[in-house]
Amino acid sequence: MSNLDRFKQDLDALVKLGAKLELSFLVKAHGKEEVEKALGDNGDVDALKNLPAFGVSYEAWYSEGIAVIKVLLPDRLQDFKDHYEIPKGRKEITNSTYRIQDALKDISISRYGDVIADSKSAVSHFQQQVAILMAARRRFESSLFEIKQLVQADLFDGEIAAARELLKNKFLRAAGAIAGVVLEKHLREVCGAHKISITKKNPGIGDLNELLKSNSVIDIPQWRFISMLADIRNICDHNKQKEPTQEQVSDLVDGADKALKTIF
């Protein structure tokens, strides 16, 4: 497992724990019966089983959340903290100035027998923290996709360069085979980016080309262009009765390079 995969796994676990802590906080603020009644209509009462104690688990969750948001959403870091920390210069505790930090101390303010502020006042603050963390996860997913695309582009460029070097030294089949693999990998990635289902176990360039055309990702001229490259790739890889020409392999290498830059 790569470091990025571990980070994603840890972030997912943090979001899931946040959802459980939200329920735990609701139980703390409103009582289990009220929460069961609210969840009962949705059939989610089982979600209340084995909940972590909010007061025990929140601090660790908050610290990990800060570390994640500092990296992924630094512009929301202070907002995340503000939902927890007591406002600077607070002169009195009211419903609007009550924070999660107050709830952890079980502070309750009453006036003339009426409760002005208690744990209920901080529920929305925690829900906002969970929302910020979920936004960080979405940002990570986006960043991970961008990182993957950049790394992959560099790898493909390196393979195209290797194919050109082989072509230069007259290793025509080898150059064509590498260019063909690069093109096939790229078309598969394009299908994935557009969430196109690939049902064939080992699809070739032609199969992927058809999927992209039928899903309107590429137009007819692009489809014909890729079809031509697929024919050359087949000569390089499979047709041992016919040798590919230098011009054909050059077209395949240049065409694969063009597809990397024009088909997304």
Buried (B, 14 or more C-beta within 10 A) or exposed (E): EEEEEEBBEEBEEBBEBBEBBBBBBBBBBBEEEEBEEEBEEEEEBEBBEEBBEBBEBBEEBBEBBBEBBEBBBEEBBEEBBBBBEBEEEEEEBEEEBBBBBBBBEEBBBEEEEEEBBBBBBBBEBBBBBBBBBBBBBEBBEEEBEEEEEEEBEEEBBEBBEBBBEBBEEEBBBBBBBBBBBBBBBBBBBBBEEEEBEEEEEEBBBBBBBBBBBEEEBBEEEBBEBBBBBBBBBBBBBEEEEEEBEEEBBBBBBBBBBBBBEEBE
